[in-house]
């Protein structure tokens, strides 16, 4: 049975402390107390808590020590990194979340209301003033942790907390997917970049052969990290194909090796490279990206990323009337629906036919 103790406060008001103590075999196995301003409320609390604690397993659940979201994220990063290395963005995002006030919450205290509060805080000045896309990414990565915390580790995570929070935030317009880029370079912009990179090679012959890398990125539709991983042993001469190692994929990245067809222009560029290293383009992907990023403003090209060259290459194939299966054999897309974003077409035919830089690459 619970007991109620009354005591006078300094302001001369009365406080009522309700206490529940449960004994088993002569030992106290659980106790809990709470203070109220009214005796009737304290009595109601005792009655409600005693009914709850009478349920099977209730005392064990009430006695357990909670696991903070911070510890939960650290366990996820530690255990899942051993199984499948996480992307830099996901790892950085989770590390940032665990160092916020949300990381101090216990597992059972994480509710949809707290997640909504976190999203509002992130969009506020104190939380960084981020956009809805960033909030969406934060919750997506945190959701991956919560999805395994209960079934894999037995933590008391409300399975509806994240779905309910997302519903509310979507209605408020506070979460959204990242905006898809549709930027495509013009031939004039590419000419300016090619001239710039060629002049650098003339002055420094041992620098990265950016003209070939830019052209290969367009004609092969490959990402910069994929390009710098290609080995001579990855080529299939008979099929004019290349094994793309660890191709980016939402469900699988590491070990996702895919054979992709190389169009004639891309194949010719590879064959023009010296066979002196294991990799065909033995350069650091970050250095390639940095070189491209520095060059664009120098030649008057605005808002162009190296990854936009892949978009350009895939769109070009559609403009040449290639069908979806044939395009995906080059791009490596498994889901043909994802190719719908490459619909920013400029016309029909191959706009690169007769492009002066094709002959220079071979």
URZIBEL-V520046 format. One line per field, one symbol per residue. phi: phi as a letter, one per 20 degrees, with the letter a starting at -180 (. if undefined). A space follows every 10 residues. Layout:
phi->???
This chain:
phi->.eccdebeef emedddeecd cddclmdfda bbbbdcecff fffffgffff fffffgnfff ffefefdfff fffffffffe ffebgeffff ffffffffee fffeffgfee dfffffffff ffeeffeomf effffffgff fffffffdff fedmfedffe gfgfffffff femdcbffff fcfcfeffff fffffgffff fffcgefffg gffffffffe meffffffef dffeedffdl cceeelffbg ebcfneecec fdggffffff feefedcfef dfcfgfffff fffffgffdn ddlcdgffff gffffffffe mfeggffffe fnfeefffff fedeedqdne fefnffffff fe
